[in-house]
Amino acid sequence: MVITDRANEVVSVRSTKGTYTYVYREELYLTIPSIGLNEYVGVGRDGSESLKEGLWHIPYTYYPGENGNVVIAGHSINYGSLVPPSFFYLHRVERGDTVEIEYKGRLFTYKVTNKSVVKPNDISVESSHNGEEILTLYTCTPILNPINRLVVTANLVSID
């Protein structure tokens, strides 16, 4: 079974065993200079499987340029792995830091406006914010006892 997103682009393929493959959309690339992060963002319908591979665009949220909340999640720690996961240093991001997303040949630049901690079941961080284009990044926190979620939000400042 092939699964597509709102733009009818193939984003995931379901095998006969019922598991989802993780597909990188090479046109969706996240950069956070202040923490040295430069990574492709994957799209998949099974969050637990997708997050094992790296950053994950939450499927029912917006893409850059769609005037909504672009939500990307990632692990802060990978148990049993020596390779730090993508959002290991997300806690070091500060207000005013730049976050960039390359998407479909355009560069979307955001400035961090807020950093907060919420409970794991608080999905309000994924809401659309009334047509305002924002970026939300989140991960588990604290790193060695991940009982909450660290949420970083940023406002769109330019498109090139």
C-alpha positions in Angstrom: 0.0 0.0 0.0 1.4 3.4 -1.0 0.6 6.4 1.2 0.7 9.9 -0.1 0.6 13.3 1.6 -1.7 16.3 0.8 0.3 17.1 -2.3 -0.2 13.5 -3.5 3.5 12.8 -3.2 4.5 9.3 -2.1 5.8 9.5 1.5 5.6 5.9 2.7 5.0 2.4 1.6 3.3 -0.3 3.7 4.7 -3.8 3.4 2.6 -7.0 3.6 3.7 -7.3 7.2 2.0 -4.1 8.1 5.1 -2.0 8.9 5.9 1.3 7.3 9.1 2.2 5.6 10.7 5.6 6.5 11.1 7.8 3.5 13.3 10.9 3.4 11.8 13.8 1.4 15.1 15.2 0.2 13.5 18.6 -0.3 12.7 18.9 3.5 16.0 19.7 5.2 16.4 21.2 8.7 19.4 23.4 9.8 20.0 24.8 13.3 23.3 26.6 13.1 23.6 27.2 16.9 23.7 23.5 17.7 25.3 22.3 14.4 22.3 20.4 13.2 22.0 19.7 9.5 19.5 16.9 8.7 16.9 15.6 6.3 13.5 15.3 7.8 11.6 12.1 7.2 7.9 11.6 6.7 6.1 8.4 7.8 2.8 7.5 9.2 4.1 5.4 12.1 5.8 7.7 14.6 7.5 5.1 16.7 9.1 3.6 13.6 9.9 6.9 11.9 11.5 8.4 15.0 13.9 5.5 15.2 15.4 6.8 11.9 15.8 10.5 12.8 13.7 13.6 12.5 10.0 13.1 11.7 7.6 15.6 10.2 4.2 15.1 12.0 2.0 14.0 9.1 -1.2 15.9 9.8 0.7 19.2 10.3 1.7 21.8 7.7 4.7 22.1 5.4 6.6 25.4 5.0 4.7 27.9 2.9 1.3 26.5 3.8 0.6 29.2 6.5 0.3 26.8 9.5 2.3 25.0 12.1 5.2 23.0 10.7 5.8 20.3 13.4 9.0 18.2 13.5 9.8 15.7 16.3 13.0 13.9 17.1 14.6 11.9 19.9 16.9 13.4 22.5 18.5 10.1 23.3 18.7 6.7 21.5 19.0 3.9 23.9 21.6 1.4 22.9 23.2 3.7 20.3 26.5 5.6 20.5 25.3 8.1 17.8 23.6 11.1 19.3 20.1 11.5 17.9 19.1 14.6 16.0 17.7 16.6 18.9 20.3 15.7 21.5 21.3 19.4 21.8 17.9 21.0 21.2 17.9 22.2 24.9 20.8 24.5 23.9 18.7 26.4 21.4 17.9 30.0 22.6 15.4 32.7 21.8 16.6 34.6 18.7 18.5 31.6 17.2 17.9 30.9 13.5 16.3 27.8 12.2 16.2 27.1 8.5 14.2 24.6 6.4 14.9 24.0 2.8 11.8 22.8 1.1 11.0 22.5 -2.6 13.9 24.7 -3.7 13.1 27.5 -1.2 14.8 28.5 2.0 12.4 29.3 5.0 14.1 31.1 7.8 12.6 31.1 11.3 13.6 32.8 14.5 13.2 31.0 17.8 10.6 32.8 20.0 9.9 30.4 22.8 11.2 27.3 24.6 8.9 25.5 27.0 8.4 22.1 28.7 5.0 20.3 28.4 3.5 16.9 29.4 3.8 14.1 26.8 0.0 14.2 26.2 -0.1 17.9 25.5 -0.8 17.9 21.7 -1.7 21.6 21.7 1.9 22.2 20.5 0.8 20.8 17.1 -2.2 23.1 16.6 -2.4 25.3 13.5 -2.2 28.8 15.2 -4.8 30.5 13.0 -3.0 30.5 9.8 0.2 32.0 11.3 3.3 30.3 9.9 5.4 28.9 12.7 7.8 26.0 13.3 7.5 23.7 16.3 10.3 21.3 17.2 10.0 18.9 20.1 11.8 16.1 21.9 11.8 14.2 25.2 13.3 15.9 28.2 15.2 15.6 30.5 17.6 13.5 28.5 18.2 10.7 31.0 14.7 10.7 32.4 12.4 11.7 29.5 9.1 12.3 31.3 8.2 15.5 29.5 8.6 17.2 26.1 10.8 20.1 25.3 9.1 22.4 22.8 10.9 25.0 20.7 8.8 27.4 18.6 9.9 29.8 15.9 8.3 32.4 13.7 8.8 32.6 10.0 11.0 35.7 9.2 11.9 35.2 5.5 11.5 33.1 2.4 14.2 33.0 -0.3 
